[in-house]
Amino acid sequence: MPIETIDLDKFESKTANLYESIVVASKRSRQINDFIKMELSQRLEPIIAKETEDDTIMNQDKLNISLEFEKRLKPTLLSVEELMDDKLNFRFKFQDEAK
């Protein structure tokens, strides 16, 4: 998969400055990654519960699920796309505390 470059001026225009854009995208990336981890655990849980010592069918099921998750877009790429497409709403913590 080729690496696509991002126009930093467009990326910066989504927030007050470039560093703020990076923080927003990275926090969203962590949220997406946590959701993916939770989903993977939920899908593997029944397979692991049934697993015996020498069960190759269960290993194949785990492998298929893992391969499916590897084919997905990476959390960082998803978060940057969401920010660039104006799909993210964000606010600062100190703004909530002032009210």
N, C-alpha and C positions, 0 to 999 in steps of 0.2 A: 504494500500500500504506500503510494508516494506521499511525502510530507508536503502539505500545503502551507504556504506562508500567509501570515495575517497582516493586513495593513494596520500598522500601529496607530495611525491617526484615527481610523474608524474605531479601533478597539478602545482607544483613549476617549473618544467622543461619547461613549456609553455611560461614563461616570465623570467625576470632576478631574481626574488625572489618570495616568497610565497605571500607577501603583494601586490605586483604588480598584481599577478594572481587574487587575491581577488577583487582588484579595477576594473580590466578589466571585470571580470564576473559580478560584481555588476552594473557597468555602462550599460552593455549589458542587464542585467535583467530589469533595469529601462526602457530601450528602448522597450523591449518586452512588459512590463506592460503597457506602454503608448499606444502602438499599440493595445493591447487587449481592453483597455478602450475605445479607439476611435471606434473600430469595434463594441463593445457592444452598444455604444451610437447610432451608425448609424443603427444598427438592431432594437433597441428599439424605435427610433424616430418616425417611421410611426405608430407604435402601440399606443404610448402615444398620438400622434396627434389625433387619431380616438377615443380615450378612452372617455367613458361617465361615469356617476356616478356608475351605477349598471350593469357593463358589465363583466360577468364572463368569457366569451370567450377570451377577451383581457387579462385578468389576467392569463388564462391558457397559452396563447401564450408567455407572458412575463416569466412565470415560465419555460416553455420549453426552451426558449432561455437561461435563467439563468442556468438551469441544464446542458445544452450543454457546456456552458463556464466553469462550475465547473468541468466537466470531463476532461478538457484539462490539460496538464502538467503545472506545476507552472513555472513562468518566471525564477526563480532562477535555477531550475533544467535544463531548456532549455539552459540557458546561460552557465552553467558549462559543459553541454554536447557539446555545440558548441566549447567552449575553448579546451576541451579534444580531440575533433575530428579535431582540427586545421581548423575550419570553420570561425574563427574570425581573422580579420586583425585589428590591432590597432596601433596607433602612439601617440607620446607625443606632447602636445600642443607647448611646447617650441622648439621642432625640426622644426615645421612649421614657427615659428617666426624668427628663425635664418637665414632662406633663403631669 
